[in-house]
Amino acid sequence: MQQSRRDFVKKSALVTAGVATVATSSVMASSSSEDESDLIKGSSRKKEVLYRKTATWEEYYKQAK
């Protein structure tokens, strides 16, 4: 009797973990596709400049080493 209860608990824990994994992966897959469709694209023709090589940045990088 005790052994069958343990087997039941083990099997139910494995099934629950499997269902949780599948549910999580399906939610993550659907949320990533929604993020792409919600992306707002601007109409500006200017190129975004994230970094310019300047003397100030060069000094910063030398001190950071």
TITI-92247 format. One line per field, with one value per atom (N, C-alpha, C): residue number from 1; residue in three letters; atom name; x, z, y. Coordinates in nm, 2 decimals. Each point is the difference from the previous one (the first is absolute). Layout:
<sites>
pos = c(NUM | ...)
code = c(ALA | ...)
site = c(CA | ...)
X = c(X | ...)
Z = c(Z | ...)
Y = c(Y | ...)
</sites>
This chain:
<sites>
pos = c(1 | 1 | 1 | 2 | 2 | 2 | 3 | 3 | 3 | 4 | 4 | 4 | 5 | 5 | 5 | 6 | 6 | 6 | 7 | 7 | 7 | 8 | 8 | 8 | 9 | 9 | 9 | 10 | 10 | 10 | 11 | 11 | 11 | 12 | 12 | 12 | 13 | 13 | 13 | 14 | 14 | 14 | 15 | 15 | 15 | 16 | 16 | 16 | 17 | 17 | 17 | 18 | 18 | 18 | 19 | 19 | 19 | 20 | 20 | 20 | 21 | 21 | 21 | 22 | 22 | 22 | 23 | 23 | 23 | 24 | 24 | 24 | 25 | 25 | 25 | 26 | 26 | 26 | 27 | 27 | 27 | 28 | 28 | 28 | 29 | 29 | 29 | 30 | 30 | 30 | 31 | 31 | 31 | 32 | 32 | 32 | 33 | 33 | 33 | 34 | 34 | 34 | 35 | 35 | 35 | 36 | 36 | 36 | 37 | 37 | 37 | 38 | 38 | 38 | 39 | 39 | 39 | 40 | 40 | 40 | 41 | 41 | 41 | 42 | 42 | 42 | 43 | 43 | 43 | 44 | 44 | 44 | 45 | 45 | 45 | 46 | 46 | 46 | 47 | 47 | 47 | 48 | 48 | 48 | 49 | 49 | 49 | 50 | 50 | 50 | 51 | 51 | 51 | 52 | 52 | 52 | 53 | 53 | 53 | 54 | 54 | 54 | 55 | 55 | 55 | 56 | 56 | 56 | 57 | 57 | 57 | 58 | 58 | 58 | 59 | 59 | 59 | 60 | 60 | 60 | 61 | 61 | 61 | 62 | 62 | 62 | 63 | 63 | 63 | 64 | 64 | 64 | 65 | 65 | 65)
code = c(MET | MET | MET | GLN | GLN | GLN | GLN | GLN | GLN | SER | SER | SER | ARG | ARG | ARG | ARG | ARG | ARG | ASP | ASP | ASP | PHE | PHE | PHE | VAL | VAL | VAL | LYS | LYS | LYS | LYS | LYS | LYS | SER | SER | SER | ALA | ALA | ALA | LEU | LEU | LEU | VAL | VAL | VAL | THR | THR | THR | ALA | ALA | ALA | GLY | GLY | GLY | VAL | VAL | VAL | ALA | ALA | ALA | THR | THR | THR | VAL | VAL | VAL | ALA | ALA | ALA | THR | THR | THR | SER | SER | SER | SER | SER | SER | VAL | VAL | VAL | MET | MET | MET | ALA | ALA | ALA | SER | SER | SER | SER | SER | SER | SER | SER | SER | SER | SER | SER | GLU | GLU | GLU | ASP | ASP | ASP | GLU | GLU | GLU | SER | SER | SER | ASP | ASP | ASP | LEU | LEU | LEU | ILE | ILE | ILE | LYS | LYS | LYS | GLY | GLY | GLY | SER | SER | SER | SER | SER | SER | ARG | ARG | ARG | LYS | LYS | LYS | LYS | LYS | LYS | GLU | GLU | GLU | VAL | VAL | VAL | LEU | LEU | LEU | TYR | TYR | TYR | ARG | ARG | ARG | LYS | LYS | LYS | THR | THR | THR | ALA | ALA | ALA | THR | THR | THR | TRP | TRP | TRP | GLU | GLU | GLU | GLU | GLU | GLU | TYR | TYR | TYR | TYR | TYR | TYR | LYS | LYS | LYS | GLN | GLN | GLN | ALA | ALA | ALA | LYS | LYS | LYS)
site = c(N | CA | C | N | CA | C | N | CA | C | N | CA | C | N | CA | C | N | CA | C | N | CA | C | N | CA | C | N | CA | C | N | CA | C | N | CA | C | N | CA | C | N | CA | C | N | CA | C | N | CA | C | N | CA | C | N | CA | C | N | CA | C | N | CA | C | N | CA | C | N | CA | C | N | CA | C | N | CA | C | N | CA | C | N | CA | C | N | CA | C | N | CA | C | N | CA | C | N | CA | C | N | CA | C | N | CA | C | N | CA | C | N | CA | C | N | CA | C | N | CA | C | N | CA | C | N | CA | C | N | CA | C | N | CA | C | N | CA | C | N | CA | C | N | CA | C | N | CA | C | N | CA | C | N | CA | C | N | CA | C | N | CA | C | N | CA | C | N | CA | C | N | CA | C | N | CA | C | N | CA | C | N | CA | C | N | CA | C | N | CA | C | N | CA | C | N | CA | C | N | CA | C | N | CA | C | N | CA | C | N | CA | C | N | CA | C | N | CA | C | N | CA | C | N | CA | C)
X = c(0.08 | -0.08 | 0.09 | 0.10 | 0.08 | 0.08 | 0.05 | 0.08 | -0.09 | -0.12 | -0.09 | -0.02 | -0.01 | -0.02 | 0.12 | 0.11 | 0.13 | 0.01 | -0.03 | 0.00 | -0.09 | -0.12 | -0.10 | 0.05 | 0.06 | 0.05 | 0.11 | 0.09 | 0.11 | -0.05 | -0.10 | -0.05 | -0.08 | -0.07 | -0.08 | 0.09 | 0.11 | 0.10 | 0.06 | 0.04 | 0.06 | -0.10 | -0.12 | -0.10 | -0.03 | 0.00 | -0.02 | 0.11 | 0.12 | 0.12 | 0.00 | -0.04 | 0.00 | -0.11 | -0.11 | -0.11 | 0.05 | 0.06 | 0.05 | 0.10 | 0.09 | 0.10 | -0.06 | -0.09 | -0.07 | -0.08 | -0.07 | -0.08 | 0.09 | 0.11 | 0.10 | 0.06 | 0.04 | 0.06 | -0.10 | -0.13 | -0.10 | -0.03 | 0.00 | -0.02 | 0.11 | 0.12 | 0.12 | 0.00 | -0.04 | 0.00 | -0.10 | -0.12 | -0.10 | 0.03 | 0.06 | 0.03 | 0.11 | 0.10 | 0.10 | -0.05 | -0.10 | -0.06 | -0.08 | -0.06 | -0.08 | 0.09 | 0.12 | 0.09 | 0.05 | 0.02 | 0.04 | -0.11 | -0.12 | -0.11 | -0.03 | 0.04 | -0.03 | 0.12 | 0.10 | 0.11 | -0.04 | 0.03 | -0.03 | 0.12 | -0.02 | 0.11 | -0.03 | 0.10 | -0.01 | 0.02 | -0.02 | 0.01 | 0.12 | 0.09 | 0.11 | 0.11 | 0.06 | 0.11 | 0.14 | 0.00 | 0.13 | 0.06 | 0.13 | 0.06 | 0.03 | -0.03 | 0.02 | 0.15 | 0.07 | 0.14 | 0.01 | 0.05 | 0.01 | 0.14 | 0.10 | 0.13 | 0.08 | 0.07 | 0.10 | 0.13 | 0.10 | 0.14 | 0.05 | 0.01 | 0.05 | 0.12 | 0.07 | 0.11 | -0.05 | -0.11 | -0.06 | -0.02 | -0.06 | -0.03 | 0.13 | 0.10 | 0.13 | 0.07 | -0.01 | 0.06 | -0.08 | -0.13 | -0.08 | 0.04 | 0.01 | 0.04 | 0.14 | 0.09 | 0.14 | 0.00 | -0.08 | -0.01 | -0.08 | -0.09 | -0.08 | 0.07 | 0.11 | 0.08 | 0.08)
Z = c(0.00 | 0.00 | 0.00 | 0.09 | 0.01 | -0.13 | -0.06 | -0.12 | -0.12 | -0.01 | -0.11 | 0.02 | 0.12 | 0.02 | -0.04 | 0.03 | -0.04 | -0.15 | -0.07 | -0.14 | -0.06 | 0.05 | -0.04 | 0.01 | 0.12 | 0.02 | -0.10 | -0.02 | -0.10 | -0.14 | -0.04 | -0.14 | -0.01 | 0.10 | -0.01 | 0.00 | 0.08 | 0.00 | -0.14 | -0.06 | -0.14 | -0.10 | 0.01 | -0.10 | 0.02 | 0.13 | 0.03 | -0.05 | 0.02 | -0.05 | -0.15 | -0.07 | -0.15 | -0.05 | 0.06 | -0.04 | 0.02 | 0.12 | 0.02 | -0.10 | -0.04 | -0.10 | -0.13 | -0.04 | -0.13 | 0.00 | 0.11 | 0.01 | 0.00 | 0.07 | 0.00 | -0.14 | -0.06 | -0.14 | -0.10 | 0.01 | -0.09 | 0.03 | 0.12 | 0.04 | -0.05 | 0.02 | -0.04 | -0.16 | -0.07 | -0.14 | -0.05 | 0.06 | -0.04 | 0.04 | 0.11 | 0.04 | -0.08 | -0.05 | -0.09 | -0.13 | -0.06 | -0.12 | 0.01 | 0.12 | 0.02 | 0.02 | 0.06 | 0.01 | -0.13 | -0.10 | -0.13 | -0.07 | 0.01 | -0.06 | 0.06 | 0.13 | 0.07 | -0.02 | -0.08 | -0.02 | -0.09 | 0.05 | -0.07 | -0.08 | -0.13 | -0.08 | -0.04 | 0.03 | -0.03 | -0.15 | -0.04 | -0.13 | -0.02 | 0.10 | -0.01 | -0.10 | -0.07 | -0.09 | 0.06 | 0.12 | 0.06 | 0.05 | -0.01 | 0.05 | 0.15 | 0.08 | 0.14 | 0.03 | 0.06 | 0.04 | 0.14 | 0.03 | 0.14 | 0.06 | -0.08 | 0.05 | -0.10 | 0.04 | -0.08 | 0.07 | -0.08 | 0.06 | 0.02 | 0.13 | 0.03 | 0.10 | 0.02 | 0.10 | 0.14 | 0.03 | 0.14 | 0.02 | -0.10 | 0.01 | 0.00 | -0.08 | 0.00 | 0.14 | 0.06 | 0.14 | 0.10 | -0.02 | 0.09 | -0.01 | -0.12 | -0.02 | 0.05 | -0.02 | 0.05 | 0.16 | 0.06 | 0.15 | 0.05 | -0.08 | 0.04 | 0.00 | -0.08 | 0.00 | 0.12)
Y = c(-0.12 | 0.12 | 0.13 | 0.00 | 0.12 | 0.02 | -0.11 | 0.01 | 0.05 | -0.04 | 0.05 | 0.15 | 0.05 | 0.14 | 0.08 | -0.05 | 0.06 | 0.01 | -0.11 | -0.01 | 0.11 | 0.01 | 0.09 | 0.15 | 0.03 | 0.13 | 0.03 | -0.09 | 0.02 | 0.02 | -0.08 | 0.02 | 0.13 | 0.03 | 0.13 | 0.12 | -0.01 | 0.11 | 0.02 | -0.11 | 0.00 | 0.06 | -0.04 | 0.04 | 0.15 | 0.05 | 0.14 | 0.08 | -0.05 | 0.08 | 0.00 | -0.10 | 0.00 | 0.09 | 0.00 | 0.10 | 0.14 | 0.03 | 0.13 | 0.05 | -0.09 | 0.03 | 0.03 | -0.08 | 0.02 | 0.13 | 0.03 | 0.12 | 0.13 | -0.01 | 0.11 | 0.03 | -0.11 | 0.02 | 0.06 | -0.04 | 0.05 | 0.14 | 0.04 | 0.14 | 0.09 | -0.05 | 0.08 | 0.01 | -0.10 | 0.01 | 0.09 | 0.01 | 0.09 | 0.14 | 0.02 | 0.14 | 0.06 | -0.08 | 0.06 | 0.04 | -0.07 | 0.04 | 0.13 | 0.02 | 0.12 | 0.12 | -0.02 | 0.11 | 0.06 | -0.09 | 0.05 | 0.07 | -0.04 | 0.07 | 0.14 | 0.01 | 0.13 | 0.10 | -0.04 | 0.09 | 0.12 | 0.12 | 0.12 | 0.05 | 0.01 | 0.05 | 0.14 | 0.09 | 0.14 | 0.03 | 0.12 | 0.04 | 0.09 | 0.01 | 0.09 | -0.06 | 0.08 | -0.05 | 0.01 | 0.06 | 0.02 | -0.14 | -0.02 | -0.12 | 0.02 | -0.10 | 0.01 | -0.03 | 0.09 | -0.01 | -0.03 | -0.12 | -0.05 | 0.04 | 0.01 | 0.02 | 0.08 | 0.10 | 0.07 | 0.00 | -0.03 | -0.01 | 0.14 | 0.04 | 0.13 | -0.01 | 0.11 | -0.01 | -0.03 | 0.05 | -0.02 | -0.15 | -0.07 | -0.14 | -0.08 | 0.04 | -0.07 | 0.01 | 0.12 | 0.01 | -0.08 | -0.01 | -0.08 | -0.15 | -0.05 | -0.14 | -0.03 | 0.09 | -0.02 | -0.01 | 0.08 | 0.00 | -0.13 | -0.04 | -0.12 | -0.13 | 0.00 | -0.13 | -0.01)
</sites>
